[in-house]
């Protein structure tokens, strides 16, 4: 029903290759399409959606639990809720262009449901369930981390008071200029982990002095944390 080339394209976007392509295809079948087909009609993605709701919630909860050791239960619940609500999952679905691959009925297509938040949320949950059934917990975890790690880290910093949107790099630049120091540069010291779950270590260098390094799941975040370490060493924060 769906061209294999399109399925391969979607697999590349989520960082996972299915052993059973039929599961991926089922995750993309909206009920409106299934209802318009002659018997025996294909199964829609609704049962997968049910399973995917639980799988997605579990893997995101685990990601939060592992990376927010100082968070209390209420904070962890708030972060998870902000990510798994309809708008949050629909946003991730849009990032991978999931709506473009859905099989919709003629009537549904005309009403523009392809871009509907609920439709995208349901399709994403069905996709997660398909990955889980095809490759188990490990595969589902890899896909979730591939797609959600940056968002989880950003929200954790907000809820723990170490806000990701605090621009330590700009503050460090102001301090350096104010004190007549030489320029700043950031140096990547190392990166570890698989492509879908890398950790970067970046050091900040002011003049000839290397200050403490920062780590993070993105280079941008690691640089910001390195700048924070430098500011702490300079007794500026």
TADAJO-V82521 format. One record per residue. N is the residue number from 1. RES is the residue in one small letter. PSI is psi in degrees with one decimal (none if undefined). OMEGA is omega as a letter, one per 40 degrees, with the letter a starting at -180 (NA if undefined). Layout:
n & res & psi & omega
N & RES & PSI & OMEGA
N & RES & PSI & OMEGA
This chain:
n & res & psi & omega
1 & x & -38.0 & i
2 & x & 134.0 & a
3 & x & 135.6 & a
4 & x & -32.7 & i
5 & x & -38.2 & i
6 & x & -39.4 & i
7 & x & -41.5 & i
8 & x & -36.5 & i
9 & x & -43.8 & i
10 & x & -38.8 & i
11 & x & -40.6 & i
12 & x & -34.7 & a
13 & x & -27.2 & i
14 & x & -3.3 & i
15 & x & 30.6 & a
16 & x & 135.6 & i
17 & x & 123.7 & a
18 & x & 141.0 & i
19 & x & -35.9 & i
20 & x & 96.6 & a
21 & x & -21.3 & i
22 & x & -32.5 & i
23 & x & -41.3 & i
24 & x & -44.1 & a
25 & x & -40.7 & i
26 & x & -36.4 & a
27 & x & -18.5 & a
28 & x & 2.0 & a
29 & x & 106.8 & i
30 & x & 150.2 & a
31 & x & -31.4 & a
32 & x & -34.4 & i
33 & x & -46.7 & a
34 & x & -38.8 & a
35 & x & -21.2 & a
36 & x & -3.5 & a
37 & x & 148.5 & i
38 & x & 149.1 & i
39 & x & 145.1 & e
40 & x & 118.5 & a
41 & x & 147.4 & i
42 & x & 154.0 & i
43 & x & 138.0 & i
44 & x & 179.9 & a
45 & x & 10.6 & a
46 & x & -39.4 & i
47 & x & -38.6 & i
48 & x & -37.8 & i
49 & x & -42.2 & i
50 & x & -48.2 & a
51 & x & -41.1 & a
52 & x & -28.8 & i
53 & x & -44.1 & i
54 & x & -42.7 & a
55 & x & -47.1 & a
56 & x & -46.3 & a
57 & x & -40.7 & a
58 & x & -48.0 & a
59 & x & -36.2 & i
60 & x & -39.2 & i
61 & x & -41.7 & i
62 & x & -41.0 & i
63 & x & -41.0 & i
64 & x & -45.1 & a
65 & x & -41.9 & a
66 & x & -33.3 & a
67 & x & 1.1 & i
68 & x & 61.1 & a
69 & x & -20.3 & a
70 & x & 4.0 & a
71 & x & 144.1 & i
72 & x & 176.6 & a
73 & x & -42.8 & a
74 & x & -40.7 & i
75 & x & -44.2 & i
76 & x & -39.0 & i
77 & x & -40.6 & i
78 & x & -42.2 & i
79 & x & -46.5 & a
80 & x & -44.5 & a
81 & x & -37.9 & a
82 & x & -24.8 & a
83 & x & -34.0 & a
84 & x & -3.4 & i
85 & x & 166.5 & a
86 & x & -48.4 & a
87 & x & -36.1 & a
88 & x & -47.1 & a
89 & x & -36.2 & i
90 & x & -36.5 & i
91 & x & -41.7 & i
92 & x & -39.6 & i
93 & x & -38.1 & i
94 & x & -36.1 & a
95 & x & -34.2 & i
96 & x & 4.9 & i
97 & x & 32.0 & a
98 & x & -36.8 & a
99 & x & -29.4 & a
100 & x & -20.0 & a
101 & x & -5.1 & a
102 & x & 143.9 & i
103 & x & 115.1 & a
104 & x & 154.4 & i
105 & x & 162.5 & a
106 & x & -44.8 & a
107 & x & -42.3 & i
108 & x & -38.7 & i
109 & x & -40.4 & a
110 & x & -30.0 & a
111 & x & -1.2 & i
112 & x & 28.2 & a
113 & x & -10.6 & a
114 & x & -30.7 & i
115 & x & 10.6 & a
116 & x & 136.0 & a
117 & x & -45.0 & a
118 & x & -41.3 & i
119 & x & -42.7 & i
120 & x & -40.5 & i
121 & x & -48.6 & a
122 & x & -40.5 & i
123 & x & -38.8 & i
124 & x & -42.6 & i
125 & x & -38.9 & i
126 & x & -39.5 & i
127 & x & -43.4 & i
128 & x & -41.5 & i
129 & x & -39.7 & i
130 & x & -41.7 & i
131 & x & -43.6 & i
132 & x & -46.1 & a
133 & x & -31.6 & a
134 & x & -38.8 & a
135 & x & -0.2 & i
136 & x & -173.9 & a
137 & x & -40.8 & a
138 & x & -42.9 & i
139 & x & -43.5 & i
140 & x & -39.8 & i
141 & x & -42.6 & a
142 & x & -43.5 & a
143 & x & -45.2 & i
144 & x & -43.0 & a
145 & x & -34.5 & i
146 & x & -39.9 & a
147 & x & -24.0 & a
148 & x & -10.8 & a
149 & x & -49.1 & a
150 & x & -42.5 & a
151 & x & -39.9 & i
152 & x & -47.1 & a
153 & x & -41.7 & a
154 & x & -44.8 & a
155 & x & -33.5 & i
156 & x & -43.4 & a
157 & x & -34.8 & i
158 & x & -47.0 & a
159 & x & -20.7 & i
160 & x & 1.5 & i
161 & x & -12.4 & i
162 & x & 75.0 & a
163 & x & 132.3 & i
164 & x & -27.5 & a
165 & x & 5.3 & i
166 & x & 118.3 & a
167 & x & 82.7 & a
168 & x & -28.2 & i
169 & x & -43.2 & i
170 & x & -38.8 & i
171 & x & -38.9 & i
172 & x & -41.6 & i
173 & x & -41.3 & i
174 & x & -43.0 & a
175 & x & -42.3 & a
176 & x & -45.1 & a
177 & x & -38.7 & a
178 & x & -34.1 & a
179 & x & 9.1 & i
180 & x & 27.3 & i
181 & x & 163.7 & i
182 & x & 172.0 & a
183 & x & 170.6 & a
184 & x & 141.8 & i
185 & x & 152.3 & a
186 & x & 132.5 & a
187 & x & 124.5 & i
188 & x & 117.6 & a
189 & x & -37.0 & a
190 & x & 161.8 & i
191 & x & 140.1 & a
192 & x & 161.9 & i
193 & x & 165.5 & i
194 & x & 166.7 & a
195 & x & -34.4 & a
196 & x & -7.6 & a
197 & x & 51.5 & a
198 & x & 152.6 & i
199 & x & 128.6 & a
200 & x & 143.8 & i
201 & x & 121.2 & a
202 & x & 134.5 & i
203 & x & 147.6 & i
204 & x & 136.1 & a
205 & x & 123.0 & i
206 & x & 115.0 & a
207 & x & -122.4 & i
208 & x & 2.7 & a
209 & x & 130.3 & i
210 & x & 125.0 & i
211 & x & 179.3 & a
212 & x & 147.8 & a
213 & x & 158.4 & i
214 & x & 150.7 & i
215 & x & 156.8 & i
216 & x & 170.1 & a
217 & x & -9.2 & i
218 & x & 155.0 & i
219 & x & -37.7 & a
220 & x & -45.6 & a
221 & x & -41.5 & i
222 & x & -41.4 & i
223 & x & -42.0 & i
224 & x & -39.6 & i
225 & x & -33.4 & i
226 & x & -40.9 & i
227 & x & -38.5 & i
228 & x & -43.7 & i
229 & x & -40.0 & i
230 & x & -42.6 & i
231 & x & -38.4 & i
232 & x & -41.3 & i
233 & x & -32.8 & i
234 & x & 0.5 & a
235 & x & 32.2 & a
236 & x & -16.0 & i
237 & x & none & NA
